Amino acid sequence: MAGCILLVTVFVALPLRERKGERPPREGPLLAAAVKEIRQFLVDAFSSMFGRLEAFVGLLFAILPAGAYALGLALQSNLAVELGMNDTSIGKLNLWSSVISAGGCVTGGWLSDRLGRRRMLALYLFGTALPTFYMATVMKKFNWIMPISPQALDRPAVPAGLLTAFWVACPSYSVFQGLMYGTRTALFMDVTNPAVAATQFTAYMALLNLVIQYSATWQGIALERWGYPATLMIDGTVGLVSVSLLPLMKPRRQRVLPLPPEAIPEAISP
């Protein structure tokens, strides 16, 4: 991992050279000019987040779960142990899920660029709920409702059909989770103001981490009170609420900069 980070740093980050923008001449003392710039930046950041409908809806979208989460959080790990999977089996499941998710991330971005960002993201979000609902139905069918300690002396035998369903549900979830991930990130870029992009986009990403935190928390509480099927059904249902916000997250209009006078003859010449 350290080697990968080093390669990206050396061959991507360091060679990048941004064009220097033209700064307006400073007026007055240095400290006063700095305070003025900071104040203007804060005004721009606030108006970018709350002054435009699509950006504010993006804030709400970032606070809500983007599809189902349970099969990608602690519930999945706990269930794997309960179903008797050893470390090797769990490692294989995590490996294949990660590979599938990474492939889906690339594919999802490619499809969204050609078929529409919001349209495809809505399909991906619905897709994350399908394996979640499937797993809830199978667990209820086999009457595997409440968590059972692997050390319990009277724990029932794990049905082969339940373990098979788990192996089907987790990679299937990873497909749609991967498809969603890159597309969701690109959608946030669409509604971000380039003038304050670092602040606004970072705020969105921080809220996504908050969603993971509170989702894992409530799922743990629900699991102990209502069991696996109910928790999975609630997770899949709540994850679809964010789909209703997608029609309002229209991409920010790009401002077309005029060509400098000296470039006009070249631009129109045959």
N, C-alpha and C positions, 0 to 999 in steps of 0.2 A: 504493500500500500504506500509506504514511504517512497519507494522507487517510482511508482506511478505519479505521485504528486510532484516529485522532482522533474520527471519528464515533461509534464504539463507546464511546470514553471519555466523550464529552460527553453522548450521549443514552441510554446504558445504565448505565455504571459510576457516574458522578457522581450521577444522580438516585436511585440505590438507597439506601434507608434501612432498616437492620436494627433490629429491636426490641432494646432494651437488656435483657439478661438480669439477673436478680436475683443479685447477688454476695453470698455469705455475709459476715458481718462479719469483718474481719481480726483475728486473734488474735496478740498479741505484736508484736515489732519488724517493721518493713517488710521488711528483708532476710531475716529468718527466714521470714516468710510467703511471700516470693517463691521462696525455695529449696524450701519445702514444696510450692508449686504446681507448680514445675518437676519436682520428683521425682514427684509424683502424675501429671503429664502423661506422663512417660517410662514409668511403670508402665502407664498406660492404653494408650499407643501400643504397647508391647511385647506386652501381653496381647491387644490388638485384632488384631495381626498374626499372633501365634503361638498365642494361647490358644483360638482358635475354628477348627474344621476348615475351614469355607468360606473364611475369610480366609487361612489358610495354603495351601490349595489355590489360592486366587487368586494367591498369591506364586509358586507353581510354574507356574501358567498364564501369568503375566507373563514368566517366564524363558524359556518355550518359544515357538517361532515360532507365530503365529496364522495357520495356513494356509501356502500357498506364498508365497515372497518374491521369487524370481528375476526374474520379469517386471516387478517394480517397482523393482529395484535396478540396479546398474552393469552386470549381465549384459545387460539389455535395451538399454542405451545402447551398449555395445560391439557387440552384435549388429546394431543398426541401422546403425552405421557400416560394419561388415563386409559387410552386404547392399547397400551402395552408396547408401544414402539420403542425400540432401543436407540442408543445414540447414533448408530450407523444409519438406521432408517430415517431418523429425524434429520440427520445431516443431508441425506440424499433428497429428502423432500424439500428442504430449504434451498439446496443447490439448484434443483430443477425449477423451483418456484422463482428464484432470483434470475435465472437465465431466461425463463419465459417472460418475466416482467420486464427485463431489459430489452428483449426483442420487441415486446409490445409497446414500449415507450417510443422506440424509433418508428415503428409502423404506425402508431397512433398519430404522431406528429405529421408523418407523410400524408396520411389520409385526411387529416384535418386541414392541411394546407390546400388540398384539392377539392374536398367535398364540403368544407365549411367548418369552422372551429366549434361554434356553439352546437350545431346540429350533431356532429360526431361526439362531442363531449357528453351530450345528453344520452346518446346510445351507450357510451362507455359506462356512465353512472348507473344506468339501468342494468348493464351487464354485471356489475359488481354485486348487485342484489340477487341475481339468479342463483349462483352457487350457494349464497347464504340462505336463501329460502329453501333450496334443495336439501342442504345439510340439516336445517331445522326439521323438515318433513321426515327425513330418514331417521333422525334421532328420536322423534316422537313415535315413529313406527316401531322401532326396536325398544321403546320404553326406556331410553337412556336419558333421563331428565335432569337429575341433580348431579353435581360433581361427586365423584367417588374417589376416595383416597387410594392410591396404588398399593399402600401398605395395609389396607383393610383386609381382615381375615375372611370376611364373608362377601368379598366383592364378586359380582357375577362374571361369568366368562364373556369375553368381548365377541359379539357376533361378527362373523367374517364379512357379512354384507355391510355392516357399519364401518368397518375398517376400509373396505373397498370404496365406499362412498366418500370417506374422508380423503382418500388418495385422489379421487376424481374432483372433489370440490376445491381443494386447495390450489392445484395448478390451474384449474379453470378460473378461479378468482384472480390468480396472478396475471392471467391474460388481460382481463379487463382493467385490473389495477394498473398494469403497465401502460395500456392504451390511454388511460385517463391521465396518468401522471404528467407526461410531457405536454399534453394538450392543455391541461389546466394551467401549467406554468406559462405557456404562451398566451393564454387568454388574459392572465393578469398583466402581461406585458402590453397587450392591446389597449388596456384601459389606463395605463400608467402615463403620466405626464413626463416627457423626456427631460424637462428642466429640473425635476426633483425625483428622477427615476430611482436613484439609490435609496432614498428615504422611503418613498412610497412603496416600491417593490419589496424592500426589506420588511416593511410593516406587514404586508400581505403574507410573506413567508413566515414571519413570527407567529401570526395567527394560525397558520396551518399546523405549526408545532403545538400550539395551545389546543387545537382540536384533537390531536392525537392523545394529548394528556388527559383531557376530560372524557374522551371516549373510552379509554382504557379504565378510567376510574369508575364511570357509571356501569360499564359492562361487568366489572368485578362485583359491584354491589348487586346488580340485577341477577347475575349468575348464582350468587349465594341465596337469593330470595326466591327466584322464579325458575331457575334451571336453564339448561342450554337452549331448548327449542324456543322458549319465549324471548330470551335475550337475542338470539339470532334473528327472529322475526322483527323485533323492535329495531334492531340495528339496520336491517335492510330497509325497513319502512322509513325511518328517520333519515337515512342517507339519501333518499330520493326527494326530500323537501327542497334541496338546493337546485334541483332541475328547474323549478318554477322561476328562478331568478335569471336563468340564462338568456331569455329573450330581451332583458333589459341591459345586458352587458354588451352593448354595441361597441365595436372597435373605435378607438379615438381617431378622429379625422387627422390625416397627415397634412401639414401645411406645406404647400409647394413654394420653394424659395425661387425668386427670380434669378435669371442668369445675369452675371455681370456684363456690362456693356461690351467689354473687349471680347467676350465669348460668343456674342450674338452672331457675328458674321460666320464664325466657324460652325456654329450650330445649324445655320440655315443654308450653308454652302453645300452643293451637290457632292 
